[in-house]
Amino acid sequence: MNRILAAERTRLGLTQGALAERIGVSRGLIQKWEAAGNLGKASGSQLQALSDLFSVSTDYLLGRTTERKAS
């Protein structure tokens, strides 16, 4: 499970469906990202949309850093 994506989604009080609607993807894709444990298949624009929505860096979303914001 992608704990970062699920945690950020939960922090904002969003369901998978609501998150999907906010960034313009299907609920099934959000579910797949969370179940697969990574966002490796997400496009650059999808990662950027998530990053903007959650106010975190894309590196944080991808698990490359523990810092929420880019330095």
mmCIF file of the N, C-alpha and C atoms, coordinates in Angstrom:
data_MODEL
# 
_entry.id   MODEL 
# 
loop_
_atom_site.group_PDB 
_atom_site.id 
_atom_site.type_symbol 
_atom_site.label_atom_id 
_atom_site.label_alt_id 
_atom_site.label_comp_id 
_atom_site.label_asym_id 
_atom_site.label_entity_id 
_atom_site.label_seq_id 
_atom_site.pdbx_PDB_ins_code 
_atom_site.Cartn_x 
_atom_site.Cartn_y 
_atom_site.Cartn_z 
_atom_site.occupancy 
_atom_site.B_iso_or_equiv 
_atom_site.pdbx_formal_charge 
_atom_site.auth_seq_id 
_atom_site.auth_comp_id 
_atom_site.auth_asym_id 
_atom_site.auth_atom_id 
_atom_site.pdbx_PDB_model_num 
ATOM 1   N N  . MET A 1 1  ? 0.849   -1.192 0.000   1.00 0.00 ? 1  MET A N  1 
ATOM 2   C CA . MET A 1 1  ? 0.000   0.000  0.000   1.00 0.00 ? 1  MET A CA 1 
ATOM 3   C C  . MET A 1 1  ? 0.886   1.244  0.000   1.00 0.00 ? 1  MET A C  1 
ATOM 4   N N  . ASN A 1 2  ? 0.515   2.208  -0.800  1.00 0.00 ? 2  ASN A N  1 
ATOM 5   C CA . ASN A 1 2  ? 1.259   3.468  -0.785  1.00 0.00 ? 2  ASN A CA 1 
ATOM 6   C C  . ASN A 1 2  ? 0.771   4.272  0.409   1.00 0.00 ? 2  ASN A C  1 
ATOM 7   N N  . ARG A 1 3  ? 1.485   4.164  1.495   1.00 0.00 ? 3  ARG A N  1 
ATOM 8   C CA . ARG A 1 3  ? 1.085   4.822  2.737   1.00 0.00 ? 3  ARG A CA 1 
ATOM 9   C C  . ARG A 1 3  ? 1.103   6.334  2.610   1.00 0.00 ? 3  ARG A C  1 
ATOM 10  N N  . ILE A 1 4  ? 2.013   6.862  1.806   1.00 0.00 ? 4  ILE A N  1 
ATOM 11  C CA . ILE A 1 4  ? 2.099   8.311  1.660   1.00 0.00 ? 4  ILE A CA 1 
ATOM 12  C C  . ILE A 1 4  ? 0.844   8.844  0.978   1.00 0.00 ? 4  ILE A C  1 
ATOM 13  N N  . LEU A 1 5  ? 0.484   8.261  -0.149  1.00 0.00 ? 5  LEU A N  1 
ATOM 14  C CA . LEU A 1 5  ? -0.702  8.723  -0.867  1.00 0.00 ? 5  LEU A CA 1 
ATOM 15  C C  . LEU A 1 5  ? -1.950  8.574  -0.004  1.00 0.00 ? 5  LEU A C  1 
ATOM 16  N N  . ALA A 1 6  ? -2.121  7.418  0.613   1.00 0.00 ? 6  ALA A N  1 
ATOM 17  C CA . ALA A 1 6  ? -3.291  7.190  1.457   1.00 0.00 ? 6  ALA A CA 1 
ATOM 18  C C  . ALA A 1 6  ? -3.320  8.147  2.649   1.00 0.00 ? 6  ALA A C  1 
ATOM 19  N N  . ALA A 1 7  ? -2.150  8.375  3.254   1.00 0.00 ? 7  ALA A N  1 
ATOM 20  C CA . ALA A 1 7  ? -2.079  9.274  4.411   1.00 0.00 ? 7  ALA A CA 1 
ATOM 21  C C  . ALA A 1 7  ? -2.412  10.711 4.014   1.00 0.00 ? 7  ALA A C  1 
ATOM 22  N N  . GLU A 1 8  ? -1.880  11.165 2.896   1.00 0.00 ? 8  GLU A N  1 
ATOM 23  C CA . GLU A 1 8  ? -2.171  12.533 2.441   1.00 0.00 ? 8  GLU A CA 1 
ATOM 24  C C  . GLU A 1 8  ? -3.637  12.685 2.065   1.00 0.00 ? 8  GLU A C  1 
ATOM 25  N N  . ARG A 1 9  ? -4.179  11.682 1.417   1.00 0.00 ? 9  ARG A N  1 
ATOM 26  C CA . ARG A 1 9  ? -5.601  11.711 1.049   1.00 0.00 ? 9  ARG A CA 1 
ATOM 27  C C  . ARG A 1 9  ? -6.466  11.791 2.296   1.00 0.00 ? 9  ARG A C  1 
ATOM 28  N N  . THR A 1 10 ? -6.143  10.973 3.282   1.00 0.00 ? 10 THR A N  1 
ATOM 29  C CA . THR A 1 10 ? -6.888  10.941 4.538   1.00 0.00 ? 10 THR A CA 1 
ATOM 30  C C  . THR A 1 10 ? -6.732  12.250 5.299   1.00 0.00 ? 10 THR A C  1 
ATOM 31  N N  . ARG A 1 11 ? -5.509  12.805 5.288   1.00 0.00 ? 11 ARG A N  1 
ATOM 32  C CA . ARG A 1 11 ? -5.249  14.076 5.975   1.00 0.00 ? 11 ARG A CA 1 
ATOM 33  C C  . ARG A 1 11 ? -6.185  15.173 5.468   1.00 0.00 ? 11 ARG A C  1 
ATOM 34  N N  . LEU A 1 12 ? -6.479  15.157 4.183   1.00 0.00 ? 12 LEU A N  1 
ATOM 35  C CA . LEU A 1 12 ? -7.381  16.160 3.611   1.00 0.00 ? 12 LEU A CA 1 
ATOM 36  C C  . LEU A 1 12 ? -8.848  15.740 3.688   1.00 0.00 ? 12 LEU A C  1 
ATOM 37  N N  . GLY A 1 13 ? -9.100  14.562 4.245   1.00 0.00 ? 13 GLY A N  1 
ATOM 38  C CA . GLY A 1 13 ? -10.477 14.093 4.393   1.00 0.00 ? 13 GLY A CA 1 
ATOM 39  C C  . GLY A 1 13 ? -11.127 13.708 3.075   1.00 0.00 ? 13 GLY A C  1 
ATOM 40  N N  . LEU A 1 14 ? -10.311 13.228 2.124   1.00 0.00 ? 14 LEU A N  1 
ATOM 41  C CA . LEU A 1 14 ? -10.832 12.866 0.810   1.00 0.00 ? 14 LEU A CA 1 
ATOM 42  C C  . LEU A 1 14 ? -10.997 11.360 0.683   1.00 0.00 ? 14 LEU A C  1 
ATOM 43  N N  . THR A 1 15 ? -12.066 10.959 0.036   1.00 0.00 ? 15 THR A N  1 
ATOM 44  C CA . THR A 1 15 ? -12.215 9.564  -0.345  1.00 0.00 ? 15 THR A CA 1 
ATOM 45  C C  . THR A 1 15 ? -11.383 9.338  -1.598  1.00 0.00 ? 15 THR A C  1 
ATOM 46  N N  . GLN A 1 16 ? -11.208 8.087  -1.977  1.00 0.00 ? 16 GLN A N  1 
ATOM 47  C CA . GLN A 1 16 ? -10.509 7.810  -3.225  1.00 0.00 ? 16 GLN A CA 1 
ATOM 48  C C  . GLN A 1 16 ? -11.243 8.453  -4.401  1.00 0.00 ? 16 GLN A C  1 
ATOM 49  N N  . GLY A 1 17 ? -12.555 8.380  -4.377  1.00 0.00 ? 17 GLY A N  1 
ATOM 50  C CA . GLY A 1 17 ? -13.354 8.969  -5.455  1.00 0.00 ? 17 GLY A CA 1 
ATOM 51  C C  . GLY A 1 17 ? -13.212 10.478 -5.519  1.00 0.00 ? 17 GLY A C  1 
ATOM 52  N N  . ALA A 1 18 ? -13.217 11.122 -4.368  1.00 0.00 ? 18 ALA A N  1 
ATOM 53  C CA . ALA A 1 18 ? -13.081 12.582 -4.331  1.00 0.00 ? 18 ALA A CA 1 
ATOM 54  C C  . ALA A 1 18 ? -11.699 13.008 -4.815  1.00 0.00 ? 18 ALA A C  1 
ATOM 55  N N  . LEU A 1 19 ? -10.667 12.270 -4.414  1.00 0.00 ? 19 LEU A N  1 
ATOM 56  C CA . LEU A 1 19 ? -9.321  12.580 -4.875  1.00 0.00 ? 19 LEU A CA 1 
ATOM 57  C C  . LEU A 1 19 ? -9.236  12.413 -6.389  1.00 0.00 ? 19 LEU A C  1 
ATOM 58  N N  . ALA A 1 20 ? -9.775  11.333 -6.874  1.00 0.00 ? 20 ALA A N  1 
ATOM 59  C CA . ALA A 1 20 ? -9.759  11.074 -8.313  1.00 0.00 ? 20 ALA A CA 1 
ATOM 60  C C  . ALA A 1 20 ? -10.420 12.211 -9.083  1.00 0.00 ? 20 ALA A C  1 
ATOM 61  N N  . GLU A 1 21 ? -11.557 12.661 -8.590  1.00 0.00 ? 21 GLU A N  1 
ATOM 62  C CA . GLU A 1 21 ? -12.278 13.750 -9.233  1.00 0.00 ? 21 GLU A CA 1 
ATOM 63  C C  . GLU A 1 21 ? -11.449 15.034 -9.222  1.00 0.00 ? 21 GLU A C  1 
ATOM 64  N N  . ARG A 1 22 ? -10.790 15.308 -8.110  1.00 0.00 ? 22 ARG A N  1 
ATOM 65  C CA . ARG A 1 22 ? -10.002 16.543 -7.970  1.00 0.00 ? 22 ARG A CA 1 
ATOM 66  C C  . ARG A 1 22 ? -8.832  16.594 -8.952  1.00 0.00 ? 22 ARG A C  1 
ATOM 67  N N  . ILE A 1 23 ? -8.230  15.426 -9.260  1.00 0.00 ? 23 ILE A N  1 
ATOM 68  C CA . ILE A 1 23 ? -7.068  15.453 -10.150 1.00 0.00 ? 23 ILE A CA 1 
ATOM 69  C C  . ILE A 1 23 ? -7.368  14.907 -11.546 1.00 0.00 ? 23 ILE A C  1 
ATOM 70  N N  . GLY A 1 24 ? -8.618  14.526 -11.789 1.00 0.00 ? 24 GLY A N  1 
ATOM 71  C CA . GLY A 1 24 ? -9.026  14.131 -13.132 1.00 0.00 ? 24 GLY A CA 1 
ATOM 72  C C  . GLY A 1 24 ? -8.628  12.735 -13.575 1.00 0.00 ? 24 GLY A C  1 
ATOM 73  N N  . VAL A 1 25 ? -8.659  11.791 -12.623 1.00 0.00 ? 25 VAL A N  1 
ATOM 74  C CA . VAL A 1 25 ? -8.397  10.387 -12.957 1.00 0.00 ? 25 VAL A CA 1 
ATOM 75  C C  . VAL A 1 25 ? -9.538  9.542  -12.408 1.00 0.00 ? 25 VAL A C  1 
ATOM 76  N N  . SER A 1 26 ? -9.506  8.258  -12.675 1.00 0.00 ? 26 SER A N  1 
ATOM 77  C CA . SER A 1 26 ? -10.558 7.371  -12.164 1.00 0.00 ? 26 SER A CA 1 
ATOM 78  C C  . SER A 1 26 ? -10.272 6.959  -10.731 1.00 0.00 ? 26 SER A C  1 
ATOM 79  N N  . ARG A 1 27 ? -11.329 6.614  -10.012 1.00 0.00 ? 27 ARG A N  1 
ATOM 80  C CA . ARG A 1 27 ? -11.178 6.101  -8.655  1.00 0.00 ? 27 ARG A CA 1 
ATOM 81  C C  . ARG A 1 27 ? -10.368 4.817  -8.670  1.00 0.00 ? 27 ARG A C  1 
ATOM 82  N N  . GLY A 1 28 ? -10.572 4.012  -9.700  1.00 0.00 ? 28 GLY A N  1 
ATOM 83  C CA . GLY A 1 28 ? -9.825  2.764  -9.834  1.00 0.00 ? 28 GLY A CA 1 
ATOM 84  C C  . GLY A 1 28 ? -8.326  2.981  -9.916  1.00 0.00 ? 28 GLY A C  1 
ATOM 85  N N  . LEU A 1 29 ? -7.922  4.083  -10.558 1.00 0.00 ? 29 LEU A N  1 
ATOM 86  C CA . LEU A 1 29 ? -6.494  4.386  -10.653 1.00 0.00 ? 29 LEU A CA 1 
ATOM 87  C C  . LEU A 1 29 ? -5.934  4.756  -9.282  1.00 0.00 ? 29 LEU A C  1 
ATOM 88  N N  . ILE A 1 30 ? -6.674  5.540  -8.522  1.00 0.00 ? 30 ILE A N  1 
ATOM 89  C CA . ILE A 1 30 ? -6.236  5.879  -7.154  1.00 0.00 ? 30 ILE A CA 1 
ATOM 90  C C  . ILE A 1 30 ? -6.112  4.599  -6.342  1.00 0.00 ? 30 ILE A C  1 
ATOM 91  N N  . GLN A 1 31 ? -7.108  3.754  -6.447  1.00 0.00 ? 31 GLN A N  1 
ATOM 92  C CA . GLN A 1 31 ? -7.111  2.481  -5.719  1.00 0.00 ? 31 GLN A CA 1 
ATOM 93  C C  . GLN A 1 31 ? -5.892  1.640  -6.123  1.00 0.00 ? 31 GLN A C  1 
ATOM 94  N N  . LYS A 1 32 ? -5.593  1.610  -7.407  1.00 0.00 ? 32 LYS A N  1 
ATOM 95  C CA . LYS A 1 32 ? -4.447  0.835  -7.903  1.00 0.00 ? 32 LYS A CA 1 
ATOM 96  C C  . LYS A 1 32 ? -3.135  1.407  -7.376  1.00 0.00 ? 32 LYS A C  1 
ATOM 97  N N  . TRP A 1 33 ? -2.999  2.723  -7.405  1.00 0.00 ? 33 TRP A N  1 
ATOM 98  C CA . TRP A 1 33 ? -1.780  3.342  -6.885  1.00 0.00 ? 33 TRP A CA 1 
ATOM 99  C C  . TRP A 1 33 ? -1.584  3.004  -5.413  1.00 0.00 ? 33 TRP A C  1 
ATOM 100 N N  . GLU A 1 34 ? -2.654  3.091  -4.632  1.00 0.00 ? 34 GLU A N  1 
ATOM 101 C CA . GLU A 1 34 ? -2.540  2.798  -3.204  1.00 0.00 ? 34 GLU A CA 1 
ATOM 102 C C  . GLU A 1 34 ? -2.240  1.326  -2.957  1.00 0.00 ? 34 GLU A C  1 
ATOM 103 N N  . ALA A 1 35 ? -2.884  0.443  -3.705  1.00 0.00 ? 35 ALA A N  1 
ATOM 104 C CA . ALA A 1 35 ? -2.684  -0.994 -3.515  1.00 0.00 ? 35 ALA A CA 1 
ATOM 105 C C  . ALA A 1 35 ? -1.312  -1.452 -4.002  1.00 0.00 ? 35 ALA A C  1 
ATOM 106 N N  . ALA A 1 36 ? -0.824  -0.852 -5.083  1.00 0.00 ? 36 ALA A N  1 
ATOM 107 C CA . ALA A 1 36 ? 0.463   -1.254 -5.658  1.00 0.00 ? 36 ALA A CA 1 
ATOM 108 C C  . ALA A 1 36 ? 1.636   -0.813 -4.790  1.00 0.00 ? 36 ALA A C  1 
ATOM 109 N N  . GLY A 1 37 ? 1.416   0.207  -3.989  1.00 0.00 ? 37 GLY A N  1 
ATOM 110 C CA . GLY A 1 37 ? 2.473   0.662  -3.104  1.00 0.00 ? 37 GLY A CA 1 
ATOM 111 C C  . GLY A 1 37 ? 3.402   1.687  -3.709  1.00 0.00 ? 37 GLY A C  1 
ATOM 112 N N  . ASN A 1 38 ? 3.089   2.158  -4.918  1.00 0.00 ? 38 ASN A N  1 
ATOM 113 C CA . ASN A 1 38 ? 3.925   3.205  -5.491  1.00 0.00 ? 38 ASN A CA 1 
ATOM 114 C C  . ASN A 1 38 ? 3.172   3.969  -6.570  1.00 0.00 ? 38 ASN A C  1 
ATOM 115 N N  . LEU A 1 39 ? 3.732   5.090  -6.899  1.00 0.00 ? 39 LEU A N  1 
ATOM 116 C CA . LEU A 1 39 ? 3.161   5.939  -7.947  1.00 0.00 ? 39 LEU A CA 1 
ATOM 117 C C  . LEU A 1 39 ? 4.035   5.895  -9.191  1.00 0.00 ? 39 LEU A C  1 
ATOM 118 N N  . GLY A 1 40 ? 4.834   4.867  -9.322  1.00 0.00 ? 40 GLY A N  1 
ATOM 119 C CA . GLY A 1 40 ? 5.776   4.758  -10.424 1.00 0.00 ? 40 GLY A CA 1 
ATOM 120 C C  . GLY A 1 40 ? 5.144   4.840  -11.803 1.00 0.00 ? 40 GLY A C  1 
ATOM 121 N N  . LYS A 1 41 ? 3.905   4.443  -11.937 1.00 0.00 ? 41 LYS A N  1 
ATOM 122 C CA . LYS A 1 41 ? 3.226   4.475  -13.236 1.00 0.00 ? 41 LYS A CA 1 
ATOM 123 C C  . LYS A 1 41 ? 2.456   5.774  -13.458 1.00 0.00 ? 41 LYS A C  1 
ATOM 124 N N  . ALA A 1 42 ? 2.469   6.660  -12.483 1.00 0.00 ? 42 ALA A N  1 
ATOM 125 C CA . ALA A 1 42 ? 1.760   7.936  -12.622 1.00 0.00 ? 42 ALA A CA 1 
ATOM 126 C C  . ALA A 1 42 ? 2.510   8.828  -13.608 1.00 0.00 ? 42 ALA A C  1 
ATOM 127 N N  . SER A 1 43 ? 1.768   9.593  -14.394 1.00 0.00 ? 43 SER A N  1 
ATOM 128 C CA . SER A 1 43 ? 2.398   10.523 -15.329 1.00 0.00 ? 43 SER A CA 1 
ATOM 129 C C  . SER A 1 43 ? 2.939   11.725 -14.560 1.00 0.00 ? 43 SER A C  1 
ATOM 130 N N  . GLY A 1 44 ? 3.774   12.485 -15.219 1.00 0.00 ? 44 GLY A N  1 
ATOM 131 C CA . GLY A 1 44 ? 4.312   13.694 -14.611 1.00 0.00 ? 44 GLY A CA 1 
ATOM 132 C C  . GLY A 1 44 ? 3.220   14.671 -14.221 1.00 0.00 ? 44 GLY A C  1 
ATOM 133 N N  . SER A 1 45 ? 2.215   14.812 -15.075 1.00 0.00 ? 45 SER A N  1 
ATOM 134 C CA . SER A 1 45 ? 1.128   15.748 -14.758 1.00 0.00 ? 45 SER A CA 1 
ATOM 135 C C  . SER A 1 45 ? 0.277   15.243 -13.602 1.00 0.00 ? 45 SER A C  1 
ATOM 136 N N  . GLN A 1 46 ? 0.113   13.936 -13.483 1.00 0.00 ? 46 GLN A N  1 
ATOM 137 C CA . GLN A 1 46 ? -0.633  13.373 -12.357 1.00 0.00 ? 46 GLN A CA 1 
ATOM 138 C C  . GLN A 1 46 ? 0.136   13.577 -11.061 1.00 0.00 ? 46 GLN A C  1 
ATOM 139 N N  . LEU A 1 47 ? 1.437   13.337 -11.090 1.00 0.00 ? 47 LEU A N  1 
ATOM 140 C CA . LEU A 1 47 ? 2.264   13.563 -9.898  1.00 0.00 ? 47 LEU A CA 1 
ATOM 141 C C  . LEU A 1 47 ? 2.238   15.027 -9.488  1.00 0.00 ? 47 LEU A C  1 
ATOM 142 N N  . GLN A 1 48 ? 2.306   15.911 -10.470 1.00 0.00 ? 48 GLN A N  1 
ATOM 143 C CA . GLN A 1 48 ? 2.281   17.340 -10.159 1.00 0.00 ? 48 GLN A CA 1 
ATOM 144 C C  . GLN A 1 48 ? 0.947   17.748 -9.557  1.00 0.00 ? 48 GLN A C  1 
ATOM 145 N N  . ALA A 1 49 ? -0.140  17.203 -10.077 1.00 0.00 ? 49 ALA A N  1 
ATOM 146 C CA . ALA A 1 49 ? -1.469  17.514 -9.536  1.00 0.00 ? 49 ALA A CA 1 
ATOM 147 C C  . ALA A 1 49 ? -1.576  17.055 -8.086  1.00 0.00 ? 49 ALA A C  1 
ATOM 148 N N  . LEU A 1 50 ? -1.072  15.866 -7.789  1.00 0.00 ? 50 LEU A N  1 
ATOM 149 C CA . LEU A 1 50 ? -1.085  15.366 -6.415  1.00 0.00 ? 50 LEU A CA 1 
ATOM 150 C C  . LEU A 1 50 ? -0.198  16.231 -5.519  1.00 0.00 ? 50 LEU A C  1 
ATOM 151 N N  . SER A 1 51 ? 0.972   16.564 -6.015  1.00 0.00 ? 51 SER A N  1 
ATOM 152 C CA . SER A 1 51 ? 1.911   17.401 -5.269  1.00 0.00 ? 51 SER A CA 1 
ATOM 153 C C  . SER A 1 51 ? 1.289   18.753 -4.933  1.00 0.00 ? 51 SER A C  1 
ATOM 154 N N  . ASP A 1 52 ? 0.666   19.369 -5.914  1.00 0.00 ? 52 ASP A N  1 
ATOM 155 C CA . ASP A 1 52 ? 0.018   20.665 -5.695  1.00 0.00 ? 52 ASP A CA 1 
ATOM 156 C C  . ASP A 1 52 ? -1.132  20.558 -4.703  1.00 0.00 ? 52 ASP A C  1 
ATOM 157 N N  . LEU A 1 53 ? -1.953  19.546 -4.875  1.00 0.00 ? 53 LEU A N  1 
ATOM 158 C CA . LEU A 1 53 ? -3.113  19.368 -3.992  1.00 0.00 ? 53 LEU A CA 1 
ATOM 159 C C  . LEU A 1 53 ? -2.683  19.152 -2.543  1.00 0.00 ? 53 LEU A C  1 
ATOM 160 N N  . PHE A 1 54 ? -1.671  18.325 -2.343  1.00 0.00 ? 54 PHE A N  1 
ATOM 161 C CA . PHE A 1 54 ? -1.230  17.993 -0.993  1.00 0.00 ? 54 PHE A CA 1 
ATOM 162 C C  . PHE A 1 54 ? -0.188  18.966 -0.438  1.00 0.00 ? 54 PHE A C  1 
ATOM 163 N N  . SER A 1 55 ? 0.303   19.861 -1.285  1.00 0.00 ? 55 SER A N  1 
ATOM 164 C CA . SER A 1 55 ? 1.368   20.809 -0.896  1.00 0.00 ? 55 SER A CA 1 
ATOM 165 C C  . SER A 1 55 ? 2.618   20.087 -0.399  1.00 0.00 ? 55 SER A C  1 
ATOM 166 N N  . VAL A 1 56 ? 3.019   19.096 -1.163  1.00 0.00 ? 56 VAL A N  1 
ATOM 167 C CA . VAL A 1 56 ? 4.236   18.339 -0.864  1.00 0.00 ? 56 VAL A CA 1 
ATOM 168 C C  . VAL A 1 56 ? 5.045   18.211 -2.154  1.00 0.00 ? 56 VAL A C  1 
ATOM 169 N N  . SER A 1 57 ? 6.299   17.803 -2.023  1.00 0.00 ? 57 SER A N  1 
ATOM 170 C CA . SER A 1 57 ? 7.126   17.604 -3.211  1.00 0.00 ? 57 SER A CA 1 
ATOM 171 C C  . SER A 1 57 ? 6.786   16.276 -3.878  1.00 0.00 ? 57 SER A C  1 
ATOM 172 N N  . THR A 1 58 ? 7.092   16.193 -5.160  1.00 0.00 ? 58 THR A N  1 
ATOM 173 C CA . THR A 1 58 ? 6.881   14.929 -5.862  1.00 0.00 ? 58 THR A CA 1 
ATOM 174 C C  . THR A 1 58 ? 7.826   13.862 -5.315  1.00 0.00 ? 58 THR A C  1 
ATOM 175 N N  . ASP A 1 59 ? 9.027   14.262 -4.910  1.00 0.00 ? 59 ASP A N  1 
ATOM 176 C CA . ASP A 1 59 ? 9.950   13.299 -4.314  1.00 0.00 ? 59 ASP A CA 1 
ATOM 177 C C  . ASP A 1 59 ? 9.362   12.687 -3.039  1.00 0.00 ? 59 ASP A C  1 
ATOM 178 N N  . TYR A 1 60 ? 8.682   13.491 -2.251  1.00 0.00 ? 60 TYR A N  1 
ATOM 179 C CA . TYR A 1 60 ? 8.024   12.975 -1.048  1.00 0.00 ? 60 TYR A CA 1 
ATOM 180 C C  . TYR A 1 60 ? 6.947   11.956 -1.428  1.00 0.00 ? 60 TYR A C  1 
ATOM 181 N N  . LEU A 1 61 ? 6.134   12.300 -2.417  1.00 0.00 ? 61 LEU A N  1 
ATOM 182 C CA . LEU A 1 61 ? 5.080   11.379 -2.850  1.00 0.00 ? 61 LEU A CA 1 
ATOM 183 C C  . LEU A 1 61 ? 5.649   10.053 -3.351  1.00 0.00 ? 61 LEU A C  1 
ATOM 184 N N  . LEU A 1 62 ? 6.802   10.126 -3.995  1.00 0.00 ? 62 LEU A N  1 
ATOM 185 C CA . LEU A 1 62 ? 7.429   8.921  -4.530  1.00 0.00 ? 62 LEU A CA 1 
ATOM 186 C C  . LEU A 1 62 ? 8.249   8.164  -3.489  1.00 0.00 ? 62 LEU A C  1 
ATOM 187 N N  . GLY A 1 63 ? 8.326   8.707  -2.270  1.00 0.00 ? 63 GLY A N  1 
ATOM 188 C CA . GLY A 1 63 ? 9.060   8.033  -1.206  1.00 0.00 ? 63 GLY A CA 1 
ATOM 189 C C  . GLY A 1 63 ? 10.565  8.199  -1.309  1.00 0.00 ? 63 GLY A C  1 
ATOM 190 N N  . ARG A 1 64 ? 11.016  9.182  -2.072  1.00 0.00 ? 64 ARG A N  1 
ATOM 191 C CA . ARG A 1 64 ? 12.448  9.417  -2.246  1.00 0.00 ? 64 ARG A CA 1 
ATOM 192 C C  . ARG A 1 64 ? 13.042  10.266 -1.139  1.00 0.00 ? 64 ARG A C  1 
ATOM 193 N N  . THR A 1 65 ? 12.192  10.907 -0.361  1.00 0.00 ? 65 THR A N  1 
ATOM 194 C CA . THR A 1 65 ? 12.642  11.729 0.755   1.00 0.00 ? 65 THR A CA 1 
ATOM 195 C C  . THR A 1 65 ? 11.554  11.721 1.830   1.00 0.00 ? 65 THR A C  1 
ATOM 196 N N  . THR A 1 66 ? 11.961  12.012 3.040   1.00 0.00 ? 66 THR A N  1 
ATOM 197 C CA . THR A 1 66 ? 10.990  12.128 4.129   1.00 0.00 ? 66 THR A CA 1 
ATOM 198 C C  . THR A 1 66 ? 10.579  13.582 4.333   1.00 0.00 ? 66 THR A C  1 
ATOM 199 N N  . GLU A 1 67 ? 11.250  14.485 3.612   1.00 0.00 ? 67 GLU A N  1 
ATOM 200 C CA . GLU A 1 67 ? 10.915  15.913 3.682   1.00 0.00 ? 67 GLU A CA 1 
ATOM 201 C C  . GLU A 1 67 ? 9.672   16.162 2.841   1.00 0.00 ? 67 GLU A C  1 
ATOM 202 N N  . ARG A 1 68 ? 8.642   16.721 3.466   1.00 0.00 ? 68 ARG A N  1 
ATOM 203 C CA . ARG A 1 68 ? 7.385   16.971 2.757   1.00 0.00 ? 68 ARG A CA 1 
ATOM 204 C C  . ARG A 1 68 ? 7.536   17.995 1.636   1.00 0.00 ? 68 ARG A C  1 
ATOM 205 N N  . LYS A 1 69 ? 8.349   19.006 1.859   1.00 0.00 ? 69 LYS A N  1 
ATOM 206 C CA . LYS A 1 69 ? 8.549   20.080 0.885   1.00 0.00 ? 69 LYS A CA 1 
ATOM 207 C C  . LYS A 1 69 ? 9.962   20.013 0.328   1.00 0.00 ? 69 LYS A C  1 
ATOM 208 N N  . ALA A 1 70 ? 10.105  20.424 -0.911  1.00 0.00 ? 70 ALA A N  1 
ATOM 209 C CA . ALA A 1 70 ? 11.439  20.480 -1.519  1.00 0.00 ? 70 ALA A CA 1 
ATOM 210 C C  . ALA A 1 70 ? 12.256  21.571 -0.835  1.00 0.00 ? 70 ALA A C  1 
ATOM 211 N N  . SER A 1 71 ? 13.549  21.323 -0.712  1.00 0.00 ? 71 SER A N  1 
ATOM 212 C CA . SER A 1 71 ? 14.416  22.323 -0.076  1.00 0.00 ? 71 SER A CA 1 
ATOM 213 C C  . SER A 1 71 ? 14.761  23.414 -1.042  1.00 0.00 ? 71 SER A C  1 
# 
